[in-house]
Amino acid sequence: MAQVTEAIFTHGILKPEGNLALREAQRVRLIIEPIDDETESGDRQAAFDRLRSGIAAMDFFLREPLPSRDALHDRA
């Protein structure tokens, strides 16, 4: 059964914030995902800013009128 919890890394040891339903000496698989890393949030903000500027530079307007329904059916 998978469990999700937060932990604090101190002096080379991961200390879970809550109790874990594990037996003594049980092997587990860890996936480490930092949750308070300032550089990650800065990278995320920079990526978001690039996305917003890219969207702002896009041209969503047609240069010609939309085809009529009859014209669309003639193509098929």
HUGIMO-V769635 format. One record per residue. N is the residue number from 0. RES is the residue in three letters. NEAR is the number of other ideal C-beta (glycine too) atoms within 10 Angstrom. Layout:
N&RES&NEAR + N&RES&NEAR
This chain:
0&MET&3 + 1&ALA&5 + 2&GLN&11 + 3&VAL&6 + 4&THR&9 + 5&GLU&11 + 6&ALA&15 + 7&ILE&10 + 8&PHE&10 + 9&THR&8 + 10&HIS&5 + 11&GLY&5 + 12&ILE&8 + 13&LEU&10 + 14&LYS&10 + 15&PRO&12 + 16&GLU&8 + 17&GLY&9 + 18&ASN&8 + 19&LEU&10 + 20&ALA&7 + 21&LEU&11 + 22&ARG&5 + 23&GLU&4 + 24&ALA&5 + 25&GLN&8 + 26&ARG&5 + 27&VAL&8 + 28&ARG&5 + 29&LEU&7 + 30&ILE&5 + 31&ILE&7 + 32&GLU&8 + 33&PRO&10 + 34&ILE&7 + 35&ASP&8 + 36&ASP&10 + 37&GLU&8 + 38&THR&8 + 39&GLU&12 + 40&SER&11 + 41&GLY&10 + 42&ASP&11 + 43&ARG&10 + 44&GLN&10 + 45&ALA&10 + 46&ALA&10 + 47&PHE&10 + 48&ASP&10 + 49&ARG&10 + 50&LEU&10 + 51&ARG&10 + 52&SER&9 + 53&GLY&9 + 54&ILE&9 + 55&ALA&7 + 56&ALA&7 + 57&MET&7 + 58&ASP&6 + 59&PHE&5 + 60&PHE&5 + 61&LEU&7 + 62&ARG&5 + 63&GLU&5 + 64&PRO&6 + 65&LEU&8 + 66&PRO&11 + 67&SER&9 + 68&ARG&8 + 69&ASP&7 + 70&ALA&9 + 71&LEU&10 + 72&HIS&9 + 73&ASP&9 + 74&ARG&6 + 75&ALA&4
